[in-house]
Amino acid sequence: MTDKMKKIVFTTLFALGFLTGNAQEKEKSPLTFSGYIETYYSYDFGNPDNHVRPGFIYSHNKHNELNLNLGLAKVNYAKDNVRGNLAIMAGTYAEYNLAAEQDLLKNVFEANVGVKISSTHNLWIDAGIMPSHIGFESAIGKDCQTLTRSILADNSPYYEAGAKIGYTSPSEKWYLAAMYLNGWQRIQKIDGNQTPAFGTQITYKPTGKTTLNWSTYVGNEQPDNDRKWRYFNNFYGQFKFSDKTNLTAGFDIGAQQTVNGSSDYDVWYSPVLILQHKPSAKTQIAVRGEYYQDKQGVIIATGTENGFKTYGFSANFDYLVADNVMFRIEARNLSSKDDVFLKDGNPTDNNTFLTTSLAISF
């Protein structure tokens, strides 16, 4: 072999090796790592001595102290027909929302595995601890239009444990799912409760500017010897009027048997409207109006004559410090028919508070 031929062979082999190495380096890893940290300060003009805001508020619920609402570290696995998520958390959200769970599970935000069961359709089965299929607000503040959560969000499941079968249509306009669950925001079932719970979800996106959703839940939240069936519906629509303005309208309604075997039901419901406007690439403003009625105290027990009948109004301003850093400030007032709040230790029908937060996602 001549020197010229040797040079050509060597150059070719080197080029092939270089290209192969680059291809291997560029092969996408099945693992994705992400994180979220949200700190906050809230001042409640009711001035609670124990620094804890009213009991039906589970997020951003510490008064007059700088605190962590949610710190989250997550790893996602996605390859071929298998996927999985594991996320560990800390903060007051975890402390109060998972207070009833086992110690080793109180810091688990998400832990699930999914398998695609069809080669021709986007059909998956997922099992484990998952975000709730109910509602348009999540525990992750940056994904919500307002700093604090609405009353209906704080008093319906943020998470669920069970198995889910979900289907997304080829056009991605339809999403259909059915769930077998351990209960209403429960990983650990109640002692003496062997009753299964179920959920469904239908999401329709007729255009890129409109999302319509209907989610349901059916289950029993008592021991089986005192079984009371609960039926719950969550409806919401999200409408993007322009690149700068969007509206979310939601409505929850639930009913639970008054006593075991009864045909009478205690009903609660809650409408909410949130309008968001983005004056610039760095700023966002949002206003919210809501009402929550739970006269019989199924979800929010007050022990008062009219139960929990409360209006809420809020306004917040957001500033995007960077693409992944958000500063927020919100003023919010809650006004009830009965004296269900406290101000300096005395019953009152009003509650006003200011909240600020600083969050980073990565």
Secondary structure, 3 states (H helix, E strand, C coil): CCHHHHHHHHHHHHHHHHHHHHHHHHCCCCEEEEEEEEEEEEEECCCCCCCECCCCCCCCCECCCCEEEEEEEEEEEEECCEEEEEEEEECHHHHHHCCCCCHHHCCEEEEEEEEECCCCCEEEEEEEEEECCCCCCCCCHHHCCCCCCCHHHHCCCCEEEEEEEEEECCCCCEEEEEEEECCCCCCCCCCCCCCCEEEEEEEEEEECCEEEEEEEEEEECCCHHHCCEEEEEEEEEEEECCCCEEEEEEEEEEEEECCCCCCCEEEEEEEEEEEEECCCCCEEEEEEEEEEEECCCCCCCCCCCCCEEEEEEEEEEEEEEECCEEEEEEEEEEEECCCCEEECCEEECEEEEEEEEEEEEC
